[in-house]
Amino acid sequence: MASESNYADLVEQYKRDGFVIIRNILDTNLIHECQQHIEHLQRKYPDIPSEHYHHIMMRNDPFWIRLVSDKRLLDLATVFGSPFIQEKEGVALFSSHYFCKPPKTGMAVLWHQDGSYWPLRPMNVLTMWLAIDDSDTENGCLRVIRGSHTNELAQLKDDVSIVNVLGSYTHRDEDIDQSKIVDLALSCLVIGTPHEARKYISPTTQCLDPKQPVMMMRGSPIDGINTYHSWPKYRSGYDLPFDGCETWNERRKIVDEDEEYFQRIDYNVMENEIKTDLFEFISKLG
């Protein structure tokens, strides 16, 4: 069980710098399943750019939720998300995203503050990155600006002059103190780094976008805040098999009002709905 006392120095570093690197939290088998999962998504959604594998797909993907609900990750969320994420209140998830950049053709991600995009009130959120492939300055590793989390949120500006994942930015290179830029060149099995990101919140944080598939990871919802979704069902022969998938449907969290969605048996119709939502989301980026 992770506790703040075990990570005291790293918690202080996180509060000061806005990021921290934690190594060897997950096992190699789960990392391998993540790699298989990306290949599964590529086969399933050949028309969707791999940079846009995110929360819309998560709605109907049991392995995705198996990953983000891993006890080791939720324990860390309560440690580094304190004080706004509390063990006694629980942990919710409002988004998750694979940053999967193909060689040579992968899209850039311009300088931005995540909070400028997120439909949350208050803006209390913990982003956790998981490296499932080695990343370095040559293949486009994550870059962060030390201490920038203490700055006020900047206005979002549209920009499609450069093909980029978000279609916008909050800062230009000339706005950045170059001495504070940190390249996170890392190997897989590292938490706090690319390529899979998930955003944990407290049940007291409201998500303002009704299309966002907010799910409880641990604990119980608070009345009047958010509409939560069931964890997706595992469908043998259709979804990616993973360790523990045989008992997944017995363990998944269920929201009674949402279960009608999973009573449907025409999986192709469900996937086409997801594709439509994805293309609509991408088109809005410009």
DRENLUMGU-526510 format. One record per residue: residue in three letters; residue number from 1; x, y, z of N, C-alpha, C in turn; chain. Coordinates in steps of 0.001 Angstrom, whole numbers. Example, Ala and Ser with C-alpha at 12.3 -4.5 7.8 and 13.67 -1.06 7.14 Angstrom:
2
R resn resi    n_c1    n_c2    n_c3   ca_c1   ca_c2   ca_c3    c_c1    c_c2    c_c3 chain
R  ALA    1   13190   -5690    7800   12300   -4500    7800   13200   -3300    7800     A
R  SER    2   12850   -2250    7080   13670   -1060    7140   12900      30    7870     A
This chain:
286
R resn resi    n_c1    n_c2    n_c3   ca_c1   ca_c2   ca_c3    c_c1    c_c2    c_c3 chain
R  MET    1     839   -1190       0       0       0       0     874    1240       0     A
R  ALA    2     696    2103   -1006    1459    3343   -1068     965    4292      13     A
R  SER    3    1878    4994     646    1519    5999    1637    2397    7214    1438     A
R  GLU    4    1917    8370    1916    2672    9601    1715    4014    9538    2412     A
R  SER    5    4088    8817    3550    5366    8712    4258    6400    7962    3427     A
R  ASN    6    5943    6973    2635    6867    6212    1790    7421    7054     645     A
R  TYR    7    6664    8067     249    7044    8885    -904    7241   10351    -516     A
R  ALA    8    7594   10604     731    7629   11977    1246    8477   12901     380     A
R  ASP    9    9682   12468      24   10570   13324    -772    9995   13568   -2163     A
R  LEU   10    9415   12516   -2757    8851   12662   -4098    7591   13526   -4091     A
R  VAL   11    6812   13451   -3009    5626   14304   -2898    6039   15770   -2860     A
R  GLU   12    7088   16072   -2111    7581   17450   -2054    8100   17900   -3414     A
R  GLN   13    8792   17000   -4104    9284   17332   -5443    8117   17581   -6393     A
R  TYR   14    7091   16755   -6277    5915   16907   -7135    5239   18256   -6901     A
R  LYS   15    5101   18631   -5639    4466   19909   -5320    5302   21080   -5821     A
R  ARG   16    6621   20913   -5793    7520   22000   -6202    7635   22109   -7721     A
R  ASP   17    7879   20971   -8389    8190   20977   -9822    6983   20732  -10721     A
R  GLY   18    5939   20098  -10165    4765   19796  -10977    4815   18452  -11667     A
R  PHE   19    5887   17707  -11482    5999   16360  -12045    6986   15566  -11202     A
R  VAL   20    6900   14262  -11316    7828   13377  -10628    7884   12069  -11399     A
R  ILE   21    9014   11390  -11344    9203   10114  -12034    9259    9002  -10996     A
R  ILE   22    8433    7986  -11175    8417    6820  -10283    8596    5583  -11149     A
R  ARG   23    9592    4797  -10851    9947    3668  -11709    9446    2333  -11149     A
R  ASN   24    9189    1410  -12095    8934       2  -11772    7748    -191  -10832     A
R  ILE   25    6643     479  -11131    5422     300  -10352    4609    -881  -10881     A
R  LEU   26    4481    -977  -12185    3699   -2050  -12793    4602   -3173  -13280     A
R  ASP   27    4024   -4351  -13450    4788   -5523  -13872    4886   -5583  -15394     A
R  THR   28    5854   -6336  -15867    6102   -6423  -17312    4928   -7051  -18058     A
R  ASN   29    4181   -7935  -17414    3042   -8566  -18078    1973   -7532  -18423     A
R  LEU   30    1687   -6619  -17494     679   -5600  -17758    1155   -4627  -18837     A
R  ILE   31    2436   -4281  -18816    2975   -3410  -19858    2843   -4082  -21230     A
R  HIS   32    3125   -5380  -21273    2987   -6122  -22533    1534   -6119  -22997     A
R  GLU   33     598   -6246  -22066    -821   -6197  -22432   -1195   -4816  -22988     A
R  CYS   34    -590   -3763  -22444    -828   -2413  -22982    -367   -2324  -24431     A
R  GLN   35     790   -2895  -24707    1302   -2884  -26079     375   -3670  -27007     A
R  GLN   36    -123   -4815  -26515   -1092   -5591  -27303   -2387   -4803  -27507     A
R  HIS   37   -2741   -4024  -26501   -3978   -3243  -26565   -3914   -2207  -27687     A
R  ILE   38   -2777   -1539  -27833   -2628    -568  -28915   -2760   -1257  -30272     A
R  GLU   39   -2144   -2424  -30415   -2267   -3169  -31668   -3723   -3569  -31918     A
R  HIS   40   -4416   -3930  -30848   -5842   -4272  -30938   -6653   -3069  -31425     A
R  LEU   41   -6371   -1888  -30882   -7091    -681  -31291   -6789    -317  -32743     A
R  GLN   42   -5555    -539  -33167   -5188    -251  -34560   -5965   -1140  -35528     A
R  ARG   43   -6163   -2393  -35149   -6955   -3301  -35999   -8442   -2932  -35970     A
R  LYS   44   -8893   -2529  -34811  -10314   -2254  -34614  -10747    -929  -35240     A
R  TYR   45   -9844      58  -35207  -10164    1402  -35712   -9113    1839  -36729     A
R  PRO   46   -9031    1172  -37881   -7967    1485  -38844   -8062    2892  -39425     A
R  ASP   47   -9244    3506  -39365   -9426    4838  -39946   -9181    5965  -38943     A
R  ILE   48   -8953    5612  -37678   -8751    6627  -36643   -7257    6852  -36443     A
R  PRO   49   -6758    8091  -36560   -5339    8345  -36286   -4983    7889  -34873     A
R  SER   50   -3866    7196  -34733   -3512    6606  -33437   -3259    7655  -32364     A
R  GLU   51   -3046    8919  -32758   -2903    9982  -31763   -4216   10267  -31034     A
R  HIS   52   -5316    9728  -31558   -6631   10015  -30981   -7277    8777  -30364     A
R  TYR   53   -6480    7925  -29774   -7011    6805  -28995   -7253    7321  -27579     A
R  HIS   54   -8503    7649  -27244   -8730    8276  -25945  -10105    7954  -25385     A
R  HIS   55  -10621    8834  -24531  -11739    8540  -23647  -12990    8054  -24360     A
R  ILE   56  -13193    8442  -25612  -14394    7994  -26322  -14360    6479  -26521     A
R  MET   57  -13186    5939  -26824  -13032    4484  -26955  -13156    3783  -25602     A
R  MET   58  -12699    4446  -24564  -12660    3872  -23217  -14039    3433  -22742     A
R  ARG   59  -15059    4111  -23214  -16444    3839  -22809  -16824    2379  -22983     A
R  ASN   60  -16233    1703  -23980  -16668     358  -24358  -15492    -607  -24424     A
R  ASP   61  -14460    -357  -23607  -13225   -1140  -23697  -12801   -1628  -22310     A
R  PRO   62  -13053   -2899  -21981  -12780   -3381  -20622  -11310   -3361  -20230     A
R  PHE   63  -10393   -3664  -21176   -8983   -3648  -20771   -8556   -2252  -20357     A
R  TRP   64   -9039   -1256  -21061   -8669     122  -20735   -8995     418  -19266     A
R  ILE   65  -10180       0  -18837  -10584     263  -17456   -9836    -647  -16495     A
R  ARG   66   -9522   -1865  -16933   -8693   -2728  -16087   -7368   -2033  -15776     A
R  LEU   67   -6781   -1374  -16794   -5500    -696  -16606   -5633     482  -15650     A
R  VAL   68   -6560    1378  -15918   -6645    2607  -15124   -7177    2363  -13718     A
R  SER   69   -7788    1198  -13479   -8289     876  -12140   -7309      32  -11339     A
R  ASP   70   -6103    -169  -11857   -5110    -979  -11155   -4845    -396   -9765     A
R  LYS   71   -4876   -1255   -8762   -4732    -811   -7371   -3457      -9   -7161     A
R  ARG   72   -2373    -407   -7812   -1098     282   -7620   -1171    1722   -8100     A
R  LEU   73   -1911    1961   -9167   -2055    3315   -9685   -2994    4141   -8814     A
R  LEU   74   -4072    3529   -8347   -5014    4258   -7503   -4385    4617   -6167     A
R  ASP   75   -3548    3729   -5636   -2835    4052   -4396   -1954    5282   -4590     A
R  LEU   76   -1254    5339   -5717    -402    6499   -6000   -1242    7759   -6196     A
R  ALA   77   -2425    7610   -6789   -3289    8774   -7003   -3692    9410   -5683     A
R  THR   78   -3939    8595   -4666   -4327    9155   -3372   -3144    9800   -2661     A
R  VAL   79   -1927    9345   -2965    -731    9932   -2351    -392   11266   -3007     A
R  PHE   80    -281   11269   -4324     173   12474   -5020    -976   13425   -5349     A
R  GLY   81   -2218   12948   -5274   -3360   13823   -5511   -3857   14520   -4268     A
R  SER   82   -3289   14198   -3113   -3683   14846   -1866   -3313   16332   -1926     A
R  PRO   83   -4118   17235   -1383   -5289   16980    -536   -6618   16840   -1276     A
R  PHE   84   -6660   17106   -2602   -7978   17102   -3248   -8469   15699   -3568     A
R  ILE   85   -7577   14705   -3644   -7994   13305   -3746   -7715   12650   -2402     A
R  GLN   86   -8760   12178   -1749   -8645   11583    -428   -9093   10126    -477     A
R  GLU   87   -8349    9267     200   -8680    7845     227  -10111    7625     706     A
R  LYS   88  -10535    8364    1721  -11870    8154    2291  -12983    8579    1334     A
R  GLU   89  -12677    9504     410  -13688    9968    -540  -13715    9127   -1810     A
R  GLY   90  -12587    8512   -2136  -12519    7703   -3338  -11789    8399   -4468     A
R  VAL   91  -11705    7696   -5598  -10999    8193   -6774  -11892    7980   -7992     A
R  ALA   92  -12019    9006   -8818  -12773    8901  -10069  -11830    9153  -11237     A
R  LEU   93  -12265    8750  -12413  -11481    8959  -13631  -12356    9684  -14641     A
R  PHE   94  -11836   10783  -15213  -12657   11471  -16200  -12102   11349  -17611     A
R  SER   95  -10866   10862  -17767  -10328   10732  -19118   -9094    9846  -19117     A
R  SER   96   -8786    9294  -20276   -7559    8526  -20472   -7213    8594  -21954     A
R  HIS   97   -5916    8524  -22255   -5480    8823  -23627   -4166    8113  -23904     A
R  TYR   98   -4092    7379  -25007   -2808    6883  -25508   -2191    7953  -26412     A
R  PHE   99    -971    8352  -26113    -228    9211  -27031     627    8294  -27900     A
R  CYS  100      48    7862  -28984     660    6859  -29853    1058    7533  -31160     A
R  LYS  101    2334    7836  -31298    2815    8579  -32464    3533    7640  -33429     A
R  PRO  102    3004    7463  -34635    3694    6630  -35628    5026    7261  -36019     A
R  PRO  103    6018    6444  -36383    7308    7002  -36805    7169    7869  -38049     A
R  LYS  104    7857    9009  -38036    7967    9942  -39173    6690   10735  -39436     A
R  THR  105    5524   10152  -39201    4275   10858  -39504    3516   11278  -38253     A
R  GLY  106    4051   10993  -37066    3353   11311  -35830    3129   12807  -35664     A
R  MET  107    1959   13174  -35138    1619   14582  -34950    2343   15169  -33744     A
R  ALA  108    2645   16449  -33835    3239   17170  -32712    2160   17500  -31681     A
R  VAL  109    2600   17755  -30457    1740   18327  -29422    2377   19651  -29030     A
R  LEU  110    1681   20760  -29295    2241   22076  -29019    2201   22365  -27518     A
R  TRP  111    2974   23368  -27097    2992   23734  -25680    1575   24080  -25220     A
R  HIS  112    1180   23514  -24097    -168   23771  -23600    -243   23497  -22107     A
R  GLN  113   -1257   24066  -21487   -1629   23742  -20112   -2890   22886  -20177     A
R  ASP  114   -2820   21710  -19594   -3953   20792  -19694   -5253   21416  -19191     A
R  GLY  115   -5147   22189  -18117   -6349   22758  -17516   -7116   23687  -18433     A
R  SER  116   -6460   24205  -19471   -7152   25075  -20426   -8141   24293  -21286     A
R  TYR  117   -7991   22975  -21342   -8855   22122  -22160   -9924   21407  -21337     A
R  TRP  118   -9653   21173  -20078  -10469   20231  -19321  -11744   20852  -18772     A
R  PRO  119  -12876   20164  -18913  -14162   20677  -18433  -14405   20301  -16970     A
R  LEU  120  -13575   20803  -16075  -13649   20420  -14671  -13857   21647  -13782     A
R  ARG  121  -14594   21448  -12693  -14770   22498  -11694  -14828   21861  -10310     A
R  PRO  122  -13924   22190   -9408  -12731   23022   -9590  -11663   22269  -10391     A
R  MET  123  -10610   22973  -10808   -9564   22366  -11626   -8565   21632  -10723     A
R  ASN  124   -9068   20589  -10077   -8230   19743   -9230   -8138   18371   -9877     A
R  VAL  125   -6993   18050  -10440   -6861   16808  -11208   -5415   16337  -11153     A
R  LEU  126   -5234   15046  -11135   -3907   14435  -11160   -3756   13674  -12472     A
R  THR  127   -2762   14039  -13264   -2458   13302  -14491   -1335   12319  -14217     A
R  MET  128   -1543   11089  -14596    -532   10056  -14423    -190    9481  -15797     A
R  TRP  129    1075    9519  -16144    1553    8993  -17424    2228    7646  -17202     A
R  LEU  130    2078    6774  -18163    2709    5457  -18109    3462    5218  -19411     A
R  ALA  131    4758    4987  -19318    5553    4694  -20517    5384    3222  -20879     A
R  ILE  132    4841    2960  -22050    4704    1572  -22495    5666    1265  -23630     A
R  ASP  133    6411    2255  -24059    7533    2106  -24987    8631    3050  -24523     A
R  ASP  134    9853    2767  -24925   10941    3687  -24610   10717    4995  -25362     A
R  SER  135   10977    6113  -24691   10829    7419  -25333   12078    8248  -25081     A
R  ASP  136   12485    9012  -26094   13672    9854  -25973   13490   11088  -26849     A
R  THR  137   14512   11929  -26898   14401   13168  -27670   14310   12902  -29166     A
R  GLU  138   14770   11737  -29612   14725   11412  -31037   13320   11016  -31493     A
R  ASN  139   12593   10279  -30638   11266    9823  -31073   10125   10633  -30460     A
R  GLY  140   10457   11735  -29807    9402   12649  -29366    8901   12415  -27963     A
R  CYS  141    9797   12426  -26985    9388   12216  -25597    8623   13438  -25065     A
R  LEU  142    7983   13236  -23952    7272   14321  -23281    8256   15385  -22809     A
R  ARG  143    7860   16657  -22964    8639   17778  -22441    7751   18553  -21475     A
R  VAL  144    8301   18932  -20346    7544   19691  -19354    8338   20927  -18962     A
R  ILE  145    7658   21882  -18341    8293   23106  -17867    8230   23093  -16349     A
R  ARG  146    9372   22950  -15749    9449   22815  -14295    8784   24011  -13586     A
R  GLY  147    7860   23702  -12684    7219   24733  -11878    6071   25462  -12543     A
R  SER  148    5763   25149  -13794    4726   25902  -14512    3315   25602  -14008     A
R  HIS  149    3154   24560  -13201    1835   24224  -12668    1313   25290  -11711     A
R  THR  150    2199   26175  -11239    1774   27231  -10319    1296   28477  -11059     A
R  ASN  151    1453   28501  -12388    1032   29663  -13174    -480   29657  -13391     A
R  GLU  152   -1047   30830  -13629   -2454   30908  -13997   -2660   30277  -15372     A
R  LEU  153   -3880   29784  -15610   -4177   29183  -16905   -4183   30251  -17993     A
R  ALA  154   -3508   29944  -19101   -3448   30866  -20233   -4623   30617  -21172     A
R  GLN  155   -4930   31602  -21987   -6026   31472  -22952   -5644   30497  -24057     A
R  LEU  156   -6591   29657  -24417   -6388   28668  -25472   -6450   29348  -26832     A
R  LYS  157   -5500   29019  -27707   -5453   29633  -29036   -5438   28532  -30097     A
R  ASP  158   -6320   28646  -31080   -6370   27672  -32171   -5155   27833  -33078     A
R  ASP  159   -4648   26703  -33571   -3528   26748  -34516   -3471   25436  -35280     A
R  VAL  160   -3760   25492  -36578   -3640   24310  -37422   -2596   24537  -38512     A
R  SER  161   -1777   25589  -38350    -705   25834  -39320     331   24726  -39258     A
R  ILE  162     445   24101  -38076    1260   22908  -37885     309   21776  -37536     A
R  VAL  163     424   20649  -38216    -431   19512  -37883    -105   19067  -36464     A
R  ASN  164   -1082   19151  -35576    -836   18809  -34173   -2054   18143  -33564     A
R  VAL  165   -1821   17384  -32506   -2857   16545  -31915   -4030   17369  -31399     A
R  LEU  166   -3749   18498  -30763   -4784   19266  -30085   -5417   20348  -30954     A
R  GLY  167   -4756   20704  -32054   -5280   21762  -32904   -5202   23134  -32273     A
R  SER  168   -4395   23269  -31211   -4317   24530  -30490   -3110   24520  -29563     A
R  TYR  169   -2916   25630  -28860   -1781   25766  -27941   -2121   26828  -26904     A
R  THR  170   -1306   26933  -25874   -1434   28037  -24924    -172   28884  -24873     A
R  HIS  171     977   28338  -25312    2233   29079  -25275    3058   28779  -26528     A
R  ARG  172    3801   29774  -26993    4777   29605  -28059    6153   29368  -27442     A
R  ASP  173    7080   28883  -28260    8439   28647  -27770    9030   29897  -27139     A
R  GLU  174    8763   31063  -27749    9350   32298  -27240    8755   32729  -25897     A
R  ASP  175    7615   32101  -25513    7008   32410  -24218    7626   31604  -23082     A
R  ILE  176    8454   30621  -23423    8935   29642  -22454   10335   29997  -21970     A
R  ASP  177   10546   29881  -20660   11893   29978  -20097   12614   28673  -20435     A
R  GLN  178   13513   28728  -21404   14159   27522  -21923   14928   26761  -20850     A
R  SER  179   15385   27456  -19829   16170   26798  -18775   15316   25879  -17915     A
R  LYS  180   13984   26023  -17997   13092   25215  -17167   12494   24025  -17925     A
R  ILE  181   12838   23883  -19204   12310   22764  -19987   13036   21479  -19606     A
R  VAL  182   12271   20422  -19367   12830   19120  -19009   12341   18094  -20028     A
R  ASP  183   13268   17398  -20676   12925   16293  -21570   12834   15011  -20753     A
R  LEU  184   11674   14379  -20758   11488   13148  -20000   11783   11953  -20903     A
R  ALA  185   13068   11690  -21091   13515   10539  -21886   13539    9325  -20965     A
R  LEU  186   12641    8384  -21205   12413    7319  -20236   12184    5974  -20908     A
R  SER  187   12419    4934  -20118   12111    3577  -20554   10737    3192  -20042     A
R  CYS  188   10164    2130  -20602    8865    1672  -20131    8970    1208  -18682     A
R  LEU  189    7825    1017  -18051    7691     678  -16637    7858    1895  -15744     A
R  VAL  190    7679    3085  -16284    7818    4306  -15496    6460    4981  -15373     A
R  ILE  191    6150    5454  -14160    4915    6188  -13927    5228    7677  -13936     A
R  GLY  192    4323    8469  -14478    4509    9903  -14536    5033   10361  -15876     A
R  THR  193    5010    9467  -16869    5635    9745  -18153    4805    9174  -19291     A
R  PRO  194    5151    9452  -20583    4367    8917  -21683    4543    7403  -21799     A
R  HIS  195    3585    6710  -22464    2724    7217  -23518    1237    7090  -23191     A
R  GLU  196     851    6520  -22094    -569    6420  -21778    -830    7322  -20582     A
R  ALA  197   -1845    8178  -20721   -2135    9138  -19658   -3558    8941  -19168     A
R  ARG  198   -3725    9041  -17860   -5062    8979  -17297   -5198   10120  -16301     A
R  LYS  199   -6429   10641  -16163   -6680   11814  -15349   -7608   11441  -14204     A
R  TYR  200   -7070   11453  -12993   -7846   11097  -11812   -8358   12354  -11119     A
R  ILE  201   -9582   12269  -10615  -10177   13377   -9884  -10837   12844   -8621     A
R  SER  202  -11198   13762   -7730  -11997   13426   -6561  -13468   13394   -6952     A
R  PRO  203  -14290   12601   -6259  -15733   12640   -6521  -16354   14006   -6240     A
R  THR  204  -15616   14895   -5562  -16123   16247   -5310  -15890   17180   -6493     A
R  THR  205  -15122   16734   -7500  -14855   17540   -8694  -15918   17266   -9748     A
R  GLN  206  -16477   18314  -10297  -17550   18177  -11285  -16996   18222  -12697     A
R  CYS  207  -17402   17260  -13520  -17083   17274  -14943  -18243   17938  -15680     A
R  LEU  208  -17945   18998  -16448  -18980   19813  -17075  -19388   19318  -18456     A
R  ASP  209  -18724   18285  -18964  -19039   17748  -20289  -19836   16456  -20135     A
R  PRO  210  -21122   16453  -20497  -21947   15248  -20307  -21506   14068  -21159     A
R  LYS  211  -20692   14317  -22210  -20223   13225  -23062  -18983   12539  -22500     A
R  GLN  212  -18408   13117  -21469  -17195   12538  -20898  -17567   11312  -20058     A
R  PRO  213  -16991   10130  -20334  -17387    8914  -19605  -16727    8822  -18229     A
R  VAL  214  -17204    9633  -17290  -16636    9638  -15940  -16987    8323  -15248     A
R  MET  215  -15999    7716  -14593  -16204    6441  -13910  -15574    6482  -12526     A
R  MET  216  -16245    5866  -11567  -15670    5708  -10236  -14653    4573  -10280     A
R  MET  217  -13472    4835   -9783  -12436    3817   -9702  -12406    3167   -8327     A
R  ARG  218  -12660    3987   -7308  -12611    3506   -5928  -13544    4379   -5095     A
R  GLY  219  -14307    3760   -4203  -15227    4529   -3376  -16581    4683   -4036     A
R  SER  220  -17343    5675   -3566  -18716    5876   -4035  -18921    7311   -4501     A
R  PRO  221  -19848    7509   -5452  -20128    8868   -5928  -20745    9730   -4833     A
R  ILE  222  -20686   11029   -5045  -21353   11994   -4177  -22605   12473   -4898     A
R  ASP  223  -23732   12436   -4220  -25011   12793   -4838  -24947   14183   -5466     A
R  GLY  224  -25461   14264   -6688  -25572   15548   -7357  -24336   15993   -8104     A
R  ILE  225  -23253   15215   -8039  -22018   15581   -8738  -21676   14475   -9733     A
R  ASN  226  -21758   14796  -11004  -21392   13909  -12111  -22409   12789  -12355     A
R  THR  227  -22486   12383  -13592  -23230   11194  -13998  -22201   10127  -14334     A
R  TYR  228  -22157    9084  -13527  -21119    8070  -13690  -21595    6934  -14588     A
R  HIS  229  -20625    6291  -15219  -20900    5186  -16127  -20428    3867  -15526     A
R  SER  230  -21071    2793  -15958  -20606    1451  -15601  -19259    1171  -16252     A
R  TRP  231  -18485     302  -15610  -17302    -211  -16286  -17780   -1119  -17423     A
R  PRO  232  -17136   -1063  -18581  -17593   -1859  -19729  -17504   -3361  -19478     A
R  LYS  233  -18410   -4080  -20096  -18404   -5538  -20016  -17272   -6118  -20857     A
R  TYR  234  -16803   -7307  -20441  -15871   -8065  -21281  -16684   -9027  -22137     A
R  ARG  235  -16426   -9000  -23456  -17154   -9845  -24402  -16163  -10810  -25034     A
R  SER  236  -16220  -12055  -24603  -15274  -13070  -25065  -15342  -13214  -26579     A
R  GLY  237  -14174  -13254  -27211  -14100  -13382  -28650  -14203  -12065  -29385     A
R  TYR  238  -14448  -10983  -28652  -14585   -9667  -29281  -13592   -8666  -28704     A
R  ASP  239  -13507   -8603  -27383  -12577   -7682  -26734  -11206   -8324  -26577     A
R  LEU  240  -10197   -7491  -26333   -8844   -7992  -26117   -8797   -8841  -24852     A
R  PRO  241   -8376  -10121  -24932   -8215  -10924  -23717   -7088  -10360  -22852     A
R  PHE  242   -7256  -10429  -21543   -6225   -9950  -20626   -6276  -10769  -19349     A
R  ASP  243   -5237  -10688  -18568   -5149  -11444  -17330   -6301  -11049  -16401     A
R  GLY  244   -7149  -12005  -16054   -8296  -11731  -15198   -9580  -11438  -15948     A
R  CYS  245   -9553  -11519  -17279  -10758  -11179  -18051  -11906  -12153  -17778     A
R  GLU  246  -11566  -13395  -17368  -12605  -14402  -17133  -13549  -13997  -16006     A
R  THR  247  -13047  -13233  -15044  -13871  -12828  -13900  -14192  -11335  -13916     A
R  TRP  248  -13825  -10659  -15005  -14006   -9206  -15071  -15460   -8791  -14863     A
R  ASN  249  -16392   -9475  -15513  -17794   -9065  -15438  -18369   -9231  -14038     A
R  GLU  250  -17743  -10065  -13217  -18180  -10211  -11832  -17621   -9093  -10957     A
R  ARG  251  -16521   -8474  -11399  -15828   -7482  -10576  -16091   -6043  -10992     A
R  ARG  252  -16581   -5851  -12192  -16707   -4482  -12699  -17738   -3683  -11897     A
R  LYS  253  -17528   -2373  -11821  -18463   -1488  -11136  -19663   -1231  -12046     A
R  ILE  254  -20844   -1302  -11468  -22076   -1177  -12239  -22872      29  -11754     A
R  VAL  255  -23336     824  -12703  -24292    1902  -12441  -25603    1476  -13089     A
R  ASP  256  -26612    1214  -12274  -27853     619  -12780  -28440    1396  -13948     A
R  GLU  257  -28413    2731  -13863  -29021    3556  -14903  -28271    3457  -16232     A
R  ASP  258  -27059    2948  -16191  -26228    2889  -17397  -26193    1496  -18024     A
R  GLU  259  -26758     515  -17349  -26598    -869  -17785  -27326   -1192  -19081     A
R  GLU  260  -28340    -415  -19425  -29047    -673  -20682  -28092    -607  -21872     A
R  TYR  261  -27091     258  -21761  -26106     397  -22835  -25416    -930  -23118     A
R  PHE  262  -25151   -1697  -22060  -24397   -2941  -22213  -25287   -4165  -22419     A
R  GLN  263  -26599   -3951  -22483  -27497   -5055  -22807  -27593   -5261  -24314     A
R  ARG  264  -27064   -4324  -25072  -27131   -4414  -26530  -26218   -5534  -27026     A
R  ILE  265  -26632   -6167  -28108  -25859   -7302  -28616  -25284   -7038  -30005     A
R  ASP  266  -25662   -5918  -30619  -25106   -5578  -31928  -23856   -4739  -31706     A
R  TYR  267  -22725   -5422  -31562  -21482   -4738  -31225  -21026   -3801  -32341     A
R  ASN  268  -21329   -4152  -33580  -20914   -3299  -34693  -21596   -1932  -34628     A
R  VAL  269  -22862   -1918  -34237  -23571    -647  -34092  -22922     188  -32992     A
R  MET  270  -22568    -456  -31893  -21924     252  -30789  -20597     854  -31236     A
R  GLU  271  -19816      92  -31984  -18517     584  -32439  -18681    1709  -33457     A
R  ASN  272  -19695    1617  -34303  -19928    2686  -35275  -20318    3987  -34574     A
R  GLU  273  -21050    3877  -33482  -21384    5067  -32693  -20124    5705  -32127     A
R  ILE  274  -19206    4868  -31644  -17948    5373  -31106  -17131    6040  -32203     A
R  LYS  275  -17070    5412  -33367  -16334    6006  -34488  -16918    7359  -34875     A
R  THR  276  -18242    7449  -34916  -18892    8719  -35257  -18514    9801  -34260     A
R  ASP  277  -18540    9458  -32971  -18167   10424  -31935  -16701   10819  -32057     A
R  LEU  278  -15851    9856  -32401  -14426   10152  -32563  -14181   11107  -33726     A
R  PHE  279  -14799   10827  -34866  -14616   11705  -36024  -15157   13106  -35740     A
R  GLU  280  -16254   13179  -35008  -16803   14490  -34635  -15830   15234  -33728     A
R  PHE  281  -15249   14513  -32768  -14276   15114  -31853  -13062   15628  -32623     A
R  ILE  282  -12543   14802  -33531  -11349   15179  -34299  -11639   16374  -35201     A
R  SER  283  -12830   16397  -35809  -13168   17490  -36729  -13218   18833  -36013     A
R  LYS  284  -13575   18828  -34744  -13648   20074  -33983  -12268   20654  -33692     A
R  LEU  285  -11230   19817  -33818   -9872   20293  -33567   -9325   21099  -34738     A
R  GLY  286   -9989   21018  -35889   -9562   21813  -37039   -8771   21028  -38047     A
